[in-house]
Amino acid sequence: MSDRRYRLRFLLQELDLFGPEVVFGRSPECHITLEDPLVSRRHARIRLLADGAILEDLGSRNGVRVNGRRISEPWDLASGDRIRIGTQELVFSISTKGSRKPSRATGFMTICAACSTPYPEGSPRCPHCGEEADEPTLTGEIDAPGHTFGFDLLAQILDKAIEVGRAKEAERMFRRGSAEIDERLAAGECLDEGQIDRVSGVALRLARLVNGPEWGAWCLALHERHRLLPSAATIDRIQAILPDLPALRAVLEGYLSWAEGAGLDRLSQSRFRRLQQLLET
């Protein structure tokens, strides 16, 4: 009998994998259930062998990626491989029995689509926020992210959801992605200006779609955390939604007060003045 132990790290959980196979998907009949609108009901599986583990796409709509590369054939997994299914990223590892304490038995897991918290599949609803959902899979070809956080991947899918007016699904995905960004920023990482502009564009489009100021405020907070003034393109987007979101004006006033105190107006007088003019109209 092999002394290998196969594990997945997912969000804050570490799961031991037991064979001969582990199936991932949105269906509650899967071994690991992922409540994600980009995940097919039976999306992928890992076959566990004595001498290794093999990942296979089960004909999913949005595919499976390993280390950013979409796979079309069975893939021999190596320890440290990053598996992306929908918007979820799982890290595969191999250890030997006795090298670490076994994880707590988890059984079937569901990931709440509203608050992204894992919980036992037997629960009829998320014990953290009360959400109960079974959304259809969004279809769309996804390019490899190629950027820090992998957020460009999520942004592409959000764009598709926003374009067809699927506000609830778009907001769920953005909430999950923005939480990941906030967590990594708190750990000392950062986005570059191009990424900030891309993320801000999605946030402001979503603010318009849901007709609420939350994501506009998040966008400005993101700039504040990076000590940046918004780009001209982001200011254009703020200008477009501000008349319909009067609550965002107070947030913008607070941001400008902070930017002036931080000396950011001296770095880009034209952009600072444009933001001021938005409050004067």
Backbone as CSV, one residue per row, in Angstrom:
resi,resn,N_x,N_y,N_z,CA_x,CA_y,CA_z,C_x,C_y,C_z
1,MET,0.845,-1.194,0.000,0.000,0.000,0.000,0.882,1.246,0.000
2,SER,0.519,2.236,-0.816,1.298,3.470,-0.918,1.186,4.283,0.364
3,ASP,2.312,4.951,0.735,2.272,5.812,1.920,2.017,7.265,1.526
4,ARG,1.630,7.493,0.278,1.362,8.857,-0.161,0.016,9.358,0.343
5,ARG,-0.008,10.628,0.680,-1.247,11.286,1.065,-1.478,12.439,0.093
6,TYR,-2.646,12.452,-0.530,-2.992,13.494,-1.487,-3.920,14.500,-0.822
7,ARG,-3.634,15.791,-1.027,-4.393,16.832,-0.348,-4.660,17.989,-1.307
8,LEU,-5.712,18.757,-0.981,-6.016,19.999,-1.682,-6.144,21.114,-0.666
9,ARG,-5.525,22.250,-0.958,-5.743,23.461,-0.161,-6.724,24.334,-0.912
10,PHE,-7.819,24.703,-0.249,-8.893,25.444,-0.892,-9.446,26.441,0.109
11,LEU,-9.318,27.750,-0.212,-9.693,28.796,0.726,-8.955,28.531,2.040
12,LEU,-9.642,28.389,3.136,-8.990,28.162,4.419,-9.001,26.687,4.822
13,GLN,-9.399,25.831,3.885,-9.513,24.413,4.184,-8.357,23.634,3.567
14,GLU,-7.965,22.544,4.213,-7.084,21.554,3.602,-7.822,20.235,3.650
15,LEU,-8.018,19.644,2.493,-8.836,18.445,2.375,-7.966,17.257,2.014
16,ASP,-8.101,16.155,2.738,-7.486,14.896,2.334,-8.337,14.287,1.222
17,LEU,-7.683,13.733,0.207,-8.387,13.120,-0.911,-8.308,11.606,-0.781
18,PHE,-9.454,10.946,-0.979,-9.521,9.496,-0.896,-10.109,8.951,-2.180
19,GLY,-9.501,7.877,-2.699,-9.850,7.339,-4.011,-10.904,6.265,-3.992
20,PRO,-11.123,5.722,-5.209,-10.224,5.839,-6.361,-10.319,7.155,-7.142
21,GLU,-11.357,7.958,-6.900,-11.452,9.228,-7.617,-12.204,10.239,-6.764
22,VAL,-11.951,11.512,-7.062,-12.659,12.619,-6.420,-13.219,13.491,-7.534
23,VAL,-14.536,13.671,-7.532,-15.210,14.434,-8.589,-15.583,15.812,-8.047
24,PHE,-15.322,16.844,-8.861,-15.646,18.223,-8.519,-16.768,18.708,-9.425
25,GLY,-17.667,19.524,-8.871,-18.724,20.090,-9.696,-19.732,20.834,-8.850
26,ARG,-20.765,21.351,-9.521,-21.794,22.088,-8.805,-22.879,21.171,-8.245
27,SER,-22.927,19.947,-8.725,-23.945,19.012,-8.254,-23.644,18.548,-6.839
28,PRO,-24.666,18.429,-5.987,-24.451,17.902,-4.634,-24.023,16.442,-4.635
29,GLU,-24.112,15.768,-5.793,-23.680,14.380,-5.888,-22.169,14.251,-6.061
30,CYS,-21.489,15.365,-6.330,-20.031,15.332,-6.462,-19.377,15.155,-5.094
31,HIS,-18.142,14.661,-5.105,-17.417,14.510,-3.840,-17.107,15.870,-3.217
32,ILE,-16.736,16.846,-4.048,-16.516,18.211,-3.582,-17.402,19.130,-4.402
33,THR,-18.358,19.763,-3.745,-19.335,20.613,-4.411,-18.869,22.062,-4.364
34,LEU,-18.825,22.713,-5.529,-18.409,24.106,-5.642,-19.588,24.931,-6.138
35,GLU,-20.140,25.751,-5.284,-21.257,26.607,-5.672,-20.697,27.833,-6.388
36,ASP,-20.546,27.709,-7.684,-19.945,28.746,-8.516,-20.650,28.672,-9.867
37,PRO,-21.199,29.784,-10.380,-21.935,29.734,-11.645,-21.078,29.381,-12.848
38,LEU,-19.755,29.389,-12.719,-18.877,29.004,-13.815,-18.491,27.529,-13.765
39,VAL,-18.969,26.826,-12.752,-18.637,25.413,-12.585,-19.789,24.561,-13.101
40,SER,-19.478,23.562,-13.936,-20.485,22.643,-14.444,-20.896,21.665,-13.346
41,ARG,-22.023,20.985,-13.559,-22.526,20.095,-12.515,-21.529,18.971,-12.216
42,ARG,-20.908,18.394,-13.233,-19.779,17.469,-13.078,-18.644,18.056,-13.900
43,HIS,-17.727,18.722,-13.247,-16.761,19.556,-13.956,-15.435,18.839,-14.210
44,ALA,-14.879,18.201,-13.185,-13.562,17.576,-13.301,-13.430,16.480,-12.263
45,ARG,-12.384,15.677,-12.424,-12.108,14.656,-11.411,-10.614,14.450,-11.279
46,ILE,-10.215,13.976,-10.104,-8.846,13.536,-9.865,-8.890,12.044,-9.581
47,ARG,-8.168,11.277,-10.393,-8.038,9.840,-10.152,-6.788,9.609,-9.297
48,LEU,-6.964,8.914,-8.200,-5.893,8.712,-7.234,-5.313,7.312,-7.416
49,LEU,-4.027,7.267,-7.755,-3.335,6.012,-8.009,-2.243,5.821,-6.965
50,ALA,-1.695,4.621,-6.903,-0.647,4.345,-5.924,0.596,5.176,-6.195
51,ASP,0.852,5.476,-7.469,2.080,6.186,-7.815,1.831,7.596,-8.336
52,GLY,0.645,8.135,-8.153,0.389,9.493,-8.613,-1.089,9.809,-8.687
53,ALA,-1.390,11.009,-9.149,-2.775,11.471,-9.273,-2.950,12.116,-10.636
54,ILE,-4.094,11.870,-11.270,-4.351,12.359,-12.625,-5.611,13.208,-12.619
55,LEU,-5.503,14.414,-13.149,-6.624,15.348,-13.240,-7.237,15.257,-14.628
56,GLU,-8.582,15.226,-14.702,-9.275,15.150,-15.983,-10.438,16.132,-16.012
57,ASP,-10.613,16.801,-17.142,-11.787,17.629,-17.395,-12.915,16.708,-17.845
58,LEU,-14.088,16.817,-17.237,-15.214,15.941,-17.574,-16.143,16.585,-18.597
59,GLY,-15.561,17.308,-19.558,-16.372,17.937,-20.597,-17.053,19.201,-20.125
60,SER,-16.436,19.912,-19.200,-17.036,21.128,-18.644,-17.123,22.231,-19.685
61,ARG,-18.023,23.201,-19.451,-18.178,24.318,-20.380,-16.993,25.270,-20.341
62,ASN,-16.481,25.537,-19.163,-15.451,26.569,-19.012,-14.055,26.031,-18.790
63,GLY,-13.902,24.707,-18.798,-12.579,24.118,-18.782,-11.913,24.063,-17.418
64,VAL,-10.737,23.458,-17.418,-9.915,23.293,-16.227,-8.514,23.781,-16.574
65,ARG,-7.906,24.521,-15.654,-6.548,24.997,-15.882,-5.626,24.510,-14.766
66,VAL,-4.395,24.230,-15.158,-3.347,23.883,-14.202,-2.208,24.869,-14.403
67,ASN,-1.893,25.599,-13.350,-0.831,26.618,-13.413,-1.052,27.601,-14.564
68,GLY,-2.336,27.945,-14.803,-2.688,28.933,-15.811,-2.910,28.385,-17.203
69,ARG,-2.664,27.105,-17.403,-2.781,26.504,-18.740,-3.995,25.591,-18.801
70,ARG,-4.836,25.819,-19.810,-6.018,24.966,-19.953,-5.601,23.582,-20.438
71,ILE,-6.137,22.561,-19.799,-5.767,21.188,-20.163,-6.834,20.587,-21.070
72,SER,-6.397,19.766,-22.005,-7.318,19.066,-22.906,-7.176,17.556,-22.777
73,GLU,-6.111,17.108,-22.123,-5.854,15.694,-21.910,-5.641,15.452,-20.416
74,PRO,-5.740,14.194,-19.966,-5.451,13.902,-18.560,-4.086,14.452,-18.165
75,TRP,-4.016,15.025,-16.950,-2.812,15.731,-16.496,-2.269,15.059,-15.248
76,ASP,-0.987,14.663,-15.299,-0.324,14.088,-14.127,0.005,15.207,-13.144
77,LEU,-0.633,15.208,-12.007,-0.460,16.286,-11.044,0.845,16.145,-10.268
78,ALA,1.466,17.281,-10.009,2.664,17.347,-9.177,2.351,18.192,-7.951
79,SER,3.062,17.953,-6.870,2.836,18.725,-5.661,3.076,20.210,-5.942
80,GLY,2.124,21.035,-5.526,2.219,22.480,-5.764,1.448,22.955,-6.973
81,ASP,0.908,22.045,-7.789,0.112,22.458,-8.951,-1.115,23.237,-8.489
82,ARG,-1.405,24.330,-9.206,-2.565,25.171,-8.894,-3.661,24.861,-9.907
83,ILE,-4.768,24.348,-9.425,-5.880,23.925,-10.275,-6.961,24.994,-10.227
84,ARG,-7.383,25.485,-11.391,-8.467,26.470,-11.423,-9.697,25.847,-12.060
85,ILE,-10.794,25.860,-11.299,-12.091,25.366,-11.751,-13.073,26.500,-11.552
86,GLY,-13.625,27.054,-12.643,-14.444,28.254,-12.532,-13.592,29.389,-11.997
87,THR,-14.063,30.059,-10.952,-13.264,31.119,-10.322,-12.509,30.604,-9.100
88,GLN,-12.585,29.289,-8.864,-11.977,28.709,-7.678,-10.563,28.203,-7.992
89,GLU,-9.641,28.437,-7.074,-8.288,27.908,-7.230,-7.979,26.962,-6.082
90,LEU,-7.502,25.777,-6.440,-7.175,24.741,-5.468,-5.716,24.362,-5.675
91,VAL,-4.984,24.147,-4.592,-3.570,23.791,-4.675,-3.410,22.330,-4.260
92,PHE,-2.845,21.539,-5.168,-2.662,20.108,-4.945,-1.321,19.872,-4.258
93,SER,-1.283,18.922,-3.323,-0.013,18.589,-2.674,0.043,17.097,-2.389
94,ILE,1.265,16.610,-2.284,1.523,15.205,-1.956,2.422,15.173,-0.737
95,SER,2.057,14.384,0.235,2.910,14.197,1.404,2.906,12.715,1.748
96,THR,3.745,12.326,2.647,3.770,10.936,3.092,3.009,10.807,4.394
97,LYS,2.370,9.698,4.585,1.607,9.475,5.811,2.526,9.575,7.015
98,GLY,2.062,10.303,8.012,2.852,10.499,9.208,3.711,11.737,9.165
99,SER,3.798,12.400,7.962,4.613,13.601,7.873,3.911,14.804,8.443
100,ARG,2.585,14.705,8.574,1.829,15.770,9.207,0.533,15.197,9.733
101,LYS,-0.101,15.892,10.616,-1.353,15.419,11.172,-2.427,15.395,10.109
102,PRO,-3.278,14.357,10.102,-4.359,14.327,9.130,-5.345,15.445,9.385
103,SER,-5.991,15.890,8.307,-6.980,16.957,8.451,-8.264,16.412,9.045
104,ARG,-9.049,17.313,9.578,-10.365,16.929,10.085,-11.218,16.432,8.923
105,ALA,-11.969,15.361,9.126,-12.833,14.860,8.066,-13.832,15.933,7.668
106,THR,-13.963,16.138,6.370,-14.829,17.212,5.901,-16.051,16.704,5.168
107,GLY,-16.008,15.482,4.646,-17.143,14.993,3.891,-17.370,15.811,2.644
108,PHE,-18.623,15.932,2.199,-18.967,16.734,1.044,-18.982,18.197,1.444
109,MET,-18.345,19.045,0.625,-18.246,20.462,0.952,-18.993,21.306,-0.071
110,THR,-19.646,22.346,0.397,-20.275,23.346,-0.448,-19.574,24.670,-0.188
111,ILE,-19.370,25.450,-1.240,-18.821,26.788,-1.081,-19.947,27.774,-1.334
112,CYS,-20.278,28.569,-0.348,-21.390,29.499,-0.459,-21.131,30.497,-1.583
113,ALA,-22.078,30.619,-2.515,-21.916,31.535,-3.643,-22.036,32.985,-3.217
114,ALA,-22.629,33.236,-2.051,-22.828,34.617,-1.610,-21.658,35.133,-0.782
115,CYS,-21.160,34.305,0.164,-20.100,34.800,1.057,-18.805,34.014,0.939
116,SER,-18.764,33.010,0.016,-17.547,32.242,-0.284,-17.040,31.403,0.876
117,THR,-17.898,31.097,1.847,-17.478,30.310,3.004,-17.777,28.836,2.765
118,PRO,-16.795,27.928,2.997,-17.075,26.506,2.866,-17.880,25.992,4.058
119,TYR,-18.812,25.065,3.777,-19.587,24.458,4.853,-20.053,23.073,4.415
120,PRO,-20.444,22.191,5.319,-20.835,20.838,4.960,-22.042,20.819,4.018
121,GLU,-21.980,19.939,3.027,-23.023,19.883,2.016,-24.385,19.501,2.595
122,GLY,-24.415,18.820,3.721,-25.685,18.409,4.300,-26.540,19.554,4.788
123,SER,-25.955,20.715,4.996,-26.727,21.864,5.467,-27.597,22.409,4.336
124,PRO,-28.884,22.677,4.570,-29.773,23.158,3.499,-29.444,24.570,3.039
125,ARG,-28.697,25.342,3.840,-28.314,26.694,3.463,-27.025,27.061,4.185
126,CYS,-26.386,28.112,3.717,-25.126,28.535,4.340,-25.383,28.954,5.790
127,PRO,-24.681,28.351,6.748,-24.910,28.716,8.152,-24.358,30.098,8.502
128,HIS,-23.570,30.684,7.582,-22.959,31.982,7.856,-23.824,33.150,7.379
129,CYS,-24.426,32.998,6.174,-25.228,34.116,5.647,-26.648,33.712,5.271
130,GLY,-26.974,32.405,5.313,-28.328,31.957,5.017,-28.634,31.769,3.554
131,GLU,-27.647,31.951,2.664,-27.890,31.865,1.222,-28.168,30.424,0.787
132,GLU,-29.112,30.269,-0.133,-29.377,28.971,-0.751,-29.544,29.208,-2.242
133,ALA,-28.684,28.594,-3.072,-28.726,28.892,-4.510,-28.217,27.707,-5.298
134,ASP,-28.706,27.607,-6.527,-28.220,26.615,-7.488,-28.329,27.257,-8.848
135,GLU,-27.350,28.088,-9.184,-27.405,28.876,-10.400,-26.929,28.073,-11.603
136,PRO,-27.433,28.366,-12.821,-26.917,27.728,-14.018,-25.509,28.205,-14.321
137,THR,-24.772,27.385,-15.065,-23.400,27.717,-15.400,-23.343,28.796,-16.464
138,LEU,-22.537,29.822,-16.232,-22.250,30.800,-17.268,-21.275,30.186,-18.256
139,THR,-21.466,30.456,-19.556,-20.585,29.924,-20.570,-19.649,30.996,-21.050
140,GLY,-18.395,30.641,-21.254,-17.474,31.617,-21.816,-16.065,31.075,-21.834
141,GLU,-15.357,31.290,-22.956,-13.960,30.900,-23.047,-13.143,31.850,-22.200
142,ILE,-12.246,31.313,-21.405,-11.469,32.123,-20.481,-10.004,32.056,-20.881
143,ASP,-9.357,33.199,-20.987,-7.925,33.236,-21.238,-7.187,33.080,-19.925
144,ALA,-5.956,32.598,-20.000,-5.144,32.473,-18.794,-4.933,33.843,-18.183
145,PRO,-4.955,33.954,-16.862,-4.918,35.255,-16.233,-3.636,36.026,-16.471
146,GLY,-2.486,35.438,-16.154,-1.220,36.097,-16.420,-0.943,37.316,-15.567
147,HIS,-1.710,37.539,-14.493,-1.498,38.705,-13.653,-1.606,38.314,-12.194
148,THR,-1.053,39.135,-11.321,-1.168,38.917,-9.893,-2.633,38.793,-9.502
149,PHE,-2.917,37.886,-8.547,-4.256,37.591,-8.024,-5.104,36.771,-8.999
150,GLY,-4.735,36.653,-10.283,-5.601,35.994,-11.250,-6.898,36.735,-11.424
151,PHE,-6.953,38.043,-11.076,-8.229,38.738,-11.105,-8.657,39.089,-12.524
152,ASP,-7.720,39.179,-13.473,-8.121,39.432,-14.845,-9.020,38.314,-15.357
153,LEU,-8.761,37.089,-14.907,-9.620,35.963,-15.277,-11.048,36.217,-14.822
154,LEU,-11.203,36.597,-13.568,-12.532,36.870,-13.040,-13.154,38.073,-13.727
155,ALA,-12.339,39.076,-14.046,-12.854,40.282,-14.693,-13.460,39.956,-16.047
156,GLN,-12.829,39.043,-16.787,-13.379,38.662,-18.090,-14.762,38.038,-17.944
157,ILE,-14.916,37.171,-16.959,-16.210,36.519,-16.756,-17.237,37.516,-16.236
158,LEU,-16.818,38.419,-15.358,-17.723,39.457,-14.866,-18.214,40.324,-16.012
159,ASP,-17.324,40.650,-16.931,-17.738,41.437,-18.096,-18.874,40.751,-18.835
160,LYS,-18.747,39.429,-19.007,-19.787,38.675,-19.712,-21.109,38.720,-18.935
161,ALA,-21.031,38.531,-17.611,-22.242,38.546,-16.789,-22.897,39.925,-16.814
162,ILE,-22.079,40.975,-16.754,-22.606,42.343,-16.765,-23.273,42.645,-18.094
163,GLU,-22.642,42.193,-19.184,-23.186,42.467,-20.513,-24.582,41.901,-20.693
164,VAL,-24.859,40.755,-20.091,-26.184,40.148,-20.236,-27.100,40.486,-19.064
165,GLY,-26.649,41.395,-18.181,-27.511,41.883,-17.110,-27.725,40.921,-15.964
166,ARG,-26.803,39.978,-15.753,-26.975,39.008,-14.670,-26.325,39.569,-13.410
167,ALA,-27.017,40.543,-12.832,-26.446,41.327,-11.731,-26.123,40.472,-10.516
168,LYS,-27.016,39.576,-10.144,-26.815,38.798,-8.923,-25.571,37.923,-9.027
169,GLU,-25.414,37.249,-10.170,-24.255,36.386,-10.351,-22.972,37.206,-10.423
170,ALA,-23.032,38.326,-11.147,-21.847,39.181,-11.275,-21.405,39.696,-9.913
171,GLU,-22.362,40.118,-9.094,-21.995,40.667,-7.788,-21.425,39.584,-6.878
172,ARG,-21.970,38.377,-6.940,-21.434,37.285,-6.139,-19.970,37.027,-6.491
173,MET,-19.684,36.959,-7.786,-18.316,36.679,-8.204,-17.386,37.826,-7.833
174,PHE,-17.866,39.064,-8.009,-17.005,40.197,-7.695,-16.736,40.271,-6.197
175,ARG,-17.744,39.940,-5.397,-17.544,39.975,-3.953,-16.454,38.974,-3.551
176,ARG,-16.459,37.818,-4.191,-15.443,36.817,-3.894,-14.062,37.315,-4.331
177,GLY,-13.988,37.874,-5.550,-12.712,38.358,-6.048,-12.181,39.545,-5.268
178,SER,-13.071,40.477,-4.913,-12.628,41.655,-4.164,-12.165,41.259,-2.763
179,ALA,-12.789,40.248,-2.181,-12.362,39.779,-0.861,-10.948,39.206,-0.932
180,GLU,-10.649,38.509,-2.030,-9.300,37.968,-2.201,-8.284,39.102,-2.329
181,ILE,-8.639,40.133,-3.104,-7.741,41.281,-3.248,-7.516,41.949,-1.899
182,ASP,-8.581,42.190,-1.158,-8.454,42.839,0.152,-7.555,42.026,1.078
183,GLU,-7.717,40.709,1.040,-6.923,39.837,1.908,-5.443,39.924,1.556
184,ARG,-5.138,39.930,0.275,-3.732,39.946,-0.138,-3.109,41.333,0.047
185,LEU,-3.899,42.369,-0.120,-3.384,43.706,0.170,-3.046,43.829,1.648
186,ALA,-3.892,43.257,2.489,-3.637,43.301,3.928,-2.363,42.545,4.288
187,ALA,-1.989,41.569,3.437,-0.770,40.795,3.672,0.465,41.470,3.085
188,GLY,0.274,42.660,2.488,1.419,43.419,1.990,1.640,43.363,0.498
189,GLU,0.807,42.633,-0.243,0.932,42.599,-1.694,0.258,43.844,-2.283
190,CYS,0.429,44.037,-3.586,-0.206,45.192,-4.216,-0.468,44.911,-5.690
191,LEU,-1.357,45.714,-6.267,-1.654,45.666,-7.703,-0.842,46.737,-8.410
192,ASP,-0.554,46.512,-9.698,0.053,47.597,-10.456,-1.061,48.496,-10.998
193,GLU,-0.689,49.631,-11.581,-1.698,50.618,-11.995,-2.624,50.076,-13.078
194,GLY,-2.089,49.257,-13.978,-2.940,48.670,-15.015,-3.994,47.757,-14.430
195,GLN,-3.620,46.955,-13.446,-4.575,46.065,-12.794,-5.626,46.860,-12.025
196,ILE,-5.184,47.924,-11.343,-6.132,48.762,-10.605,-7.161,49.358,-11.554
197,ASP,-6.707,49.802,-12.712,-7.626,50.387,-13.693,-8.614,49.344,-14.201
198,ARG,-8.126,48.121,-14.441,-8.991,47.041,-14.945,-10.039,46.664,-13.901
199,VAL,-9.592,46.481,-12.675,-10.507,46.106,-11.599,-11.511,47.219,-11.346
200,SER,-11.048,48.462,-11.401,-11.938,49.602,-11.160,-13.018,49.679,-12.225
201,GLY,-12.639,49.381,-13.466,-13.639,49.402,-14.537,-14.765,48.425,-14.287
202,VAL,-14.413,47.218,-13.840,-15.439,46.220,-13.540,-16.283,46.662,-12.344
203,ALA,-15.623,47.188,-11.307,-16.343,47.620,-10.106,-17.361,48.701,-10.426
204,LEU,-16.982,49.667,-11.258,-17.881,50.776,-11.572,-19.002,50.352,-12.516
205,ARG,-18.715,49.423,-13.409,-19.788,48.874,-14.245,-20.786,48.113,-13.381
206,LEU,-20.272,47.382,-12.401,-21.154,46.634,-11.504,-21.973,47.588,-10.642
207,ALA,-21.360,48.693,-10.196,-22.100,49.685,-9.403,-23.300,50.207,-10.181
208,ARG,-23.103,50.449,-11.460,-24.216,50.917,-12.290,-25.265,49.819,-12.454
209,LEU,-24.815,48.576,-12.657,-25.751,47.477,-12.888,-26.643,47.232,-11.677
210,VAL,-26.055,47.275,-10.464,-26.841,46.998,-9.256,-27.444,48.271,-8.671
211,ASN,-27.089,49.416,-9.270,-27.626,50.723,-8.847,-27.372,50.983,-7.371
212,GLY,-26.115,50.800,-6.967,-25.737,51.045,-5.577,-24.312,51.556,-5.501
213,PRO,-23.968,52.270,-4.433,-22.645,52.911,-4.340,-21.536,52.018,-3.820
214,GLU,-21.839,50.796,-3.359,-20.839,49.991,-2.659,-19.570,49.785,-3.477
215,TRP,-19.722,49.415,-4.746,-18.535,49.070,-5.530,-17.795,50.309,-6.014
216,GLY,-18.499,51.442,-6.141,-17.805,52.697,-6.407,-16.948,53.084,-5.221
217,ALA,-17.479,52.893,-4.012,-16.712,53.189,-2.803,-15.513,52.251,-2.681
218,TRP,-15.705,50.978,-3.036,-14.597,50.022,-2.989,-13.497,50.443,-3.962
219,CYS,-13.891,50.909,-5.141,-12.931,51.377,-6.141,-12.075,52.516,-5.589
220,LEU,-12.696,53.495,-4.965,-11.944,54.627,-4.413,-11.067,54.184,-3.242
221,ALA,-11.566,53.256,-2.441,-10.759,52.743,-1.333,-9.532,52.007,-1.853
222,LEU,-9.691,51.309,-2.970,-8.563,50.608,-3.586,-7.474,51.601,-3.995
223,HIS,-7.895,52.726,-4.582,-6.929,53.759,-4.966,-6.260,54.371,-3.729
224,GLU,-7.038,54.568,-2.696,-6.469,55.147,-1.478,-5.411,54.222,-0.875
225,ARG,-5.681,52.929,-0.874,-4.731,51.982,-0.298,-3.432,51.933,-1.092
226,HIS,-3.519,52.265,-2.387,-2.316,52.294,-3.213,-1.742,53.712,-3.354
227,ARG,-2.364,54.695,-2.672,-1.934,56.090,-2.734,-1.876,56.582,-4.185
228,LEU,-2.978,56.363,-4.892,-3.065,56.734,-6.301,-4.306,57.561,-6.569
229,LEU,-4.219,58.445,-7.554,-5.398,59.079,-8.124,-5.911,58.203,-9.256
230,PRO,-7.235,58.151,-9.469,-7.771,57.344,-10.567,-7.247,57.820,-11.915
231,SER,-7.150,56.876,-12.854,-6.766,57.228,-14.214,-7.878,58.036,-14.880
232,ALA,-7.559,58.617,-16.021,-8.570,59.387,-16.759,-9.761,58.512,-17.136
233,ALA,-9.478,57.246,-17.512,-10.562,56.338,-17.896,-11.460,56.023,-16.702
234,THR,-10.865,55.834,-15.527,-11.668,55.555,-14.333,-12.487,56.782,-13.940
235,ILE,-11.911,57.963,-14.076,-12.674,59.186,-13.785,-13.866,59.307,-14.734
236,ASP,-13.672,58.949,-15.995,-14.789,58.961,-16.955,-15.916,58.046,-16.472
237,ARG,-15.549,56.881,-15.941,-16.564,55.929,-15.472,-17.278,56.464,-14.225
238,ILE,-16.526,57.095,-13.335,-17.150,57.700,-12.157,-18.120,58.786,-12.567
239,GLN,-17.717,59.592,-13.522,-18.574,60.673,-14.006,-19.872,60.127,-14.594
240,ALA,-19.786,58.977,-15.262,-20.967,58.398,-15.907,-21.989,57.891,-14.901
241,ILE,-21.538,57.402,-13.744,-22.485,56.806,-12.788,-22.881,57.757,-11.674
242,LEU,-22.111,58.822,-11.468,-22.353,59.689,-10.307,-23.756,60.291,-10.279
243,PRO,-24.329,60.728,-11.423,-25.682,61.304,-11.355,-26.739,60.337,-10.840
244,ASP,-26.528,59.040,-11.087,-27.514,58.037,-10.672,-27.235,57.478,-9.278
245,LEU,-26.073,57.823,-8.706,-25.699,57.302,-7.387,-25.294,58.458,-6.479
246,PRO,-26.258,59.236,-6.013,-25.913,60.407,-5.197,-25.148,60.053,-3.924
247,ALA,-25.349,58.858,-3.392,-24.629,58.461,-2.174,-23.130,58.367,-2.417
248,LEU,-22.732,58.192,-3.675,-21.314,58.085,-3.985,-20.613,59.439,-3.876
249,ARG,-21.367,60.529,-3.931,-20.761,61.856,-3.858,-20.036,62.062,-2.520
250,ALA,-20.677,61.622,-1.439,-20.051,61.780,-0.120,-18.764,60.968,-0.024
251,VAL,-18.759,59.783,-0.642,-17.550,58.955,-0.647,-16.447,59.655,-1.429
252,LEU,-16.803,60.237,-2.576,-15.830,60.949,-3.390,-15.278,62.167,-2.648
253,GLU,-16.131,62.862,-1.926,-15.665,64.008,-1.133,-14.622,63.570,-0.100
254,GLY,-14.900,62.469,0.570,-13.961,61.965,1.570,-12.643,61.548,0.937
255,TYR,-12.716,60.918,-0.234,-11.498,60.502,-0.929,-10.662,61.713,-1.331
256,LEU,-11.313,62.757,-1.861,-10.577,63.948,-2.269,-9.939,64.655,-1.080
257,SER,-10.638,64.660,0.041,-10.067,65.252,1.245,-8.815,64.499,1.658
258,TRP,-8.878,63.171,1.606,-7.696,62.367,1.928,-6.568,62.630,0.922
259,ALA,-6.909,62.645,-0.397,-5.890,62.818,-1.437,-5.173,64.158,-1.292
260,GLU,-5.934,65.205,-0.953,-5.320,66.522,-0.794,-4.386,66.525,0.415
261,GLY,-4.818,65.912,1.488,-3.983,65.851,2.677,-2.735,65.013,2.474
262,ALA,-2.846,64.018,1.581,-1.698,63.153,1.301,-0.776,63.745,0.249
263,GLY,-1.167,64.898,-0.307,-0.340,65.541,-1.316,-0.497,64.963,-2.705
264,LEU,-1.517,64.119,-2.917,-1.673,63.494,-4.230,-2.123,64.490,-5.295
265,ASP,-2.773,65.594,-4.884,-3.194,66.592,-5.870,-1.985,67.201,-6.570
266,ARG,-0.861,67.263,-5.895,0.336,67.849,-6.510,0.948,66.903,-7.549
267,LEU,0.634,65.617,-7.437,1.190,64.652,-8.381,0.471,64.693,-9.719
268,SER,-0.784,65.042,-9.713,-1.555,65.092,-10.956,-2.677,66.109,-10.791
269,GLN,-2.334,67.376,-11.019,-3.305,68.451,-10.842,-4.533,68.268,-11.726
270,SER,-4.332,67.819,-12.963,-5.465,67.722,-13.886,-6.476,66.680,-13.433
271,ARG,-6.014,65.525,-12.978,-6.944,64.486,-12.533,-7.622,64.889,-11.228
272,PHE,-6.885,65.490,-10.334,-7.474,65.948,-9.077,-8.555,66.990,-9.355
273,ARG,-8.269,67.909,-10.253,-9.243,68.957,-10.590,-10.484,68.364,-11.251
274,ARG,-10.293,67.371,-12.088,-11.450,66.733,-12.724,-12.373,66.099,-11.689
275,LEU,-11.789,65.445,-10.687,-12.602,64.847,-9.632,-13.348,65.928,-8.839
276,GLN,-12.683,67.030,-8.578,-13.349,68.130,-7.897,-14.534,68.652,-8.714
277,GLN,-14.346,68.751,-10.018,-15.392,69.272,-10.896,-16.623,68.366,-10.904
278,LEU,-16.411,67.083,-10.679,-17.560,66.171,-10.624,-18.490,66.538,-9.475
279,LEU,-17.932,67.044,-8.390,-18.745,67.422,-7.233,-19.376,68.798,-7.413
280,GLU,-18.853,69.577,-8.350,-19.365,70.938,-8.553,-20.527,70.965,-9.544
281,THR,-20.721,69.873,-10.272,-21.794,69.865,-11.288,-23.081,69.311,-10.697
